[in-house]
Amino acid sequence: MRNRARLYPPMSPMAFAAYGGNAVGYVREMRSEEVAALYPQAPQLVPGLTVFVLHAADGTPLNITDSFDEIVRAAEGHALETVSVH
């Protein structure tokens, strides 16, 4: 059996960021307190909320909301297939 790492070498950070291009959006659930630290350009949120952040495949944040259904609709509005990130 061949070494899988040789058949499928790890993707570079640049290749991984481009993977999915404009077709995939990543949804990440987090606490509102994390938003200010990760996304200083985001509006200030009420502490203690669970929020969902939609990212483009390259990691660019596109939308923040406290509703999973809204974030899915936002992804559809950007014509993105959503993938959850844990």
N, C-alpha and C positions, 0 to 999 in steps of 0.2 A: 504494500500500500504506500502510495506517495505521500510526502509531507504536504498537508493542505495549505500551509503557509506559503509554500512555493507555488502552488496552483493559484491561490487567491491571496496575493500580498496585501498587507494593510493599505487602506486608502490614505492618501495624504490629507491633511486638514483642508487644503484647498479643494481637492476632489470631493471630499465628503460634503463640504459646504455647497458645492454645485450640484450634488446628487439630488435629483428631484426637481431641480430648476424652479420653474414657475408652476409646477404641478402638485407639489406636496407642501402642506402646512403642518407645522408641529404645534400641538396644544400642550401647554404645561400648566398644571395646577400648582398654585403657591399661596402663601399668606400675603395679605396686602402689605405687611411690613417689609417683605422681601423686595417688593416692586421698586421702592425708592432707592434701595441699594443697587439693584441690577439695572434699572432704567431711570436715571435721574431726570430724563426729559418727560417722563410720564406725570400726569396730574397726581396731586397728593390724594391718597385714599384713606378712608376711615380705617383705623387699626382694628385687627381681629377678623377681617373678612377673608373668606376663601375666594380667590379670583382665578380666572383662566386667561392665559396669555397665548395669543396666536402668533407664531413666528413663521416667516418665510423659510424656505429650505436653507438659506444662508445664515439664519439666525436673527435676521432683522425682525424686531417686534412690530406687528401690524395692528393688533387690537388687544384691549384688556377689558374684561367684563366679569361680573360676579355670577353669570349664568352660562352653564355649559351649552345650552340650546342656542343662546345668542352667539357664542363663539363659533359654533358649527355653522350658523347662518352667515356669519362674517366670512368664514372660510369659503363658503359657497359663493358669496359675493365676489371674492377674489379668484373664483374658479380653481380652488385648491382642494385636493383630497386631504382629509385630516388624519393625522397620526398622533396618538397620545404619547407623551414623554413622561417617564416616571422618575 
